[in-house]
């Protein structure tokens, strides 16, 4: 199905092409490192939610598919739809509850009430229409379904005592903003207000600030991302090639340790429907907030 979304025309589909190219030889390792960094915290959040039997789940921008595979193991008699604009990293995944679908969330949709769980991790921060897209994803939920959104924010880099980390954090966020329209600073810091504003209930959030070293998954993921993004930073004149090479050497030094970014998650539930006479209305009375 192809549902055109207002405002989507004219948006360059550069993520996965000119920026973090799917064809880049190091992309497989970068995505695997990002999964190693993010999956433990994300799965700990999602494990607290009991999926109904036969649940239909959706992951937008599934990347290497590590999270989609984890969800497929939890779907009893259900299905996980793992989407991305390029399926080369999902093509080899095999699970009876998993299907891969080429899909662009900016221009393609799903019928209302299609899913019991919708997940988007490190996706919306890179899309200029992120608030409107969040509302669209919420509409794909069945009553009682959960929307889970997780994105990075580089606010820790700004206060780092390490001048290289401060410089890189600013260069990364500026280059992404100029090349993609990304917001890797303020968007995730606004959580969980975007879900409250949509009328979702049981709203909560979680913040994870990973420790970066030269050898752990977080540090490796960041170093690979910086290396991949370096041509864009040079093109946007926020970092020179020499500065980039020196920074990458610094990140790989044995004594390196820091915290450059936070991964911030928010979640909320579409209110169950209650009957009032002959009509059905959303049950919005259950509004307690859960913050981990």
Secondary structure by P-SEA (a helix, b strand, c coil): cccccccccccccccccccccccccaaaaaaaaaaaacaaaaaaaaaacccccbbbbbbcccccaaaaaaaaaacccbbbbbbccccccccccccccbbbbbccccccccccccccbbbbccccccccaaaaaaaaaaaaccccbbbbbbbbbcccccccccaaaaaaaaaaaaaaaaaccccccccccccaaaaaaaccccccccccccccccccaaaaaaaaaaaaaaaaaaaaccccaaaaaaaaaaaacccbbbbcbbbbbbbcccbbbbbcccbbbbcccccccccc
